[in-house]
Amino acid sequence: MDEIHFLRHLVIGVGCAAPVVYVFHRLKQSPIVGFVFSGALIGPFGLSLIRDVGSVNTLAIVGVMVLGIIRENRTLNNPGPDERILSGDRLVLSGTKEQLRKAIQMLTGPGTGRSP
């Protein structure tokens, strides 16, 4: 999967999941129900913000959150789904060590020697 498309899909997923999970939390429902609902909402059989099933599977496997983008001398907190990742951007990610390792590997390619 192209790195830019992956990041765009990741930002869409997190951008949709956060408010939906919050609403489900306020309704005293499990956050898992919110994640499932948001996935159905943005997926290929919902609003089609993420059109191919392979992208959905990749995001589910990696499971990281993009918290921000550091670009030049400014920080973009909670980047929206239309935010473009530019060459030289630094991403602020959240996830387990294994999730971060997978995300870095997907973004930079195997064998680059980078680690979380």
N, C-alpha and C positions, 0 to 999 in steps of 0.2 A: 504494500500500500504506500502511496506517495506520502512523504512526511507531512506536507502541508495539509493534505486531506485528513490524515490521521489527527493532527492537532486541531483542525477545524471541528472534526467530529467529537473529539474529546471535550473541547470547549462547549459545544452544543449540548453534549450529554450532561456535563456538570452544571451548565447554566440552566438547564431545564430541571434537573434533579433537585437542586438545592431548594428552590421555592416550593416545588411539589412535595418534597419530603417534609418541609416545614409545615405546610398546610395539613398533611396527614398527621404530623406530630401534634398539632393544635387540635385535631379531631380525635386525639388519643388512639391513633392507629399505629401499627408497627411501621418503622421507616422502610422496611423491606417492601411493604405494600406500595409506598410512595415511589420507590425505585422501579418496581415492576410497572406501575402506572406510567411513570415518566418515560420508561423505555418503550412501552406500547405507544405512547403519544408521539414520540419523535421518530420512531422506527419506520421501516419501509411499509408497514401496513397501517400506519397512523397518518401523521402530517407529512411524512416522508422527508423530514429534515435530514435524516441519514437514510440514504436510499438503498445501499446494498447491504445484504445480510452479513457479508464478510467483515465489514467495518464495525458492525454492532458486536460481532464476536470478538474482534480484536480489542475493542474498548473494554468489553467485559473481562477478558483475560488479563489485560494489563491493570486496570483498576486504579490508575493514578488520577489525582485532581490537579488542574492547573490553577494555582492561586494567584499568579501574577506574571507579568512579563517585564523584564528590566531592559529598557531600550535607551541607549546613550546615557543621558543623565536623569532619566525619569522612569518612574515605575507605574505600570498599568495594573491596578488591582482588579481582581475578578474580571478578566477580559471576556468580552461578549463573543458570541458565535461568529460574528463577522470580522473580528480582529484578525489581521494577517500576521503570521510569524515571518519576520524578516531576517535576513542573514545578519549575524552578529547579536541577535536577541538572546537574552538569557532567560530561561524559564524557571519559575518558582513552582515546584511540584510537591505534592503531598502523597504519601503512600508508604507501604512497607518497604523494607530494603529490597526485597525480591521484586515487588512491583516497579520500583524505581529502576532497578537493574534492567528489567524487561523493557521499560519505556526508553531508557537511554540506548539500549541495544537497537530498538526499532528506529529510533531517531538518527542515530549515528552510524549504524551498521555494525556487524559483529567484528570483534578483534580490534577495536579502536583504543583499548586500554583505559578508557574512562570508567569511573565508578561513582556511585552516589556518595 
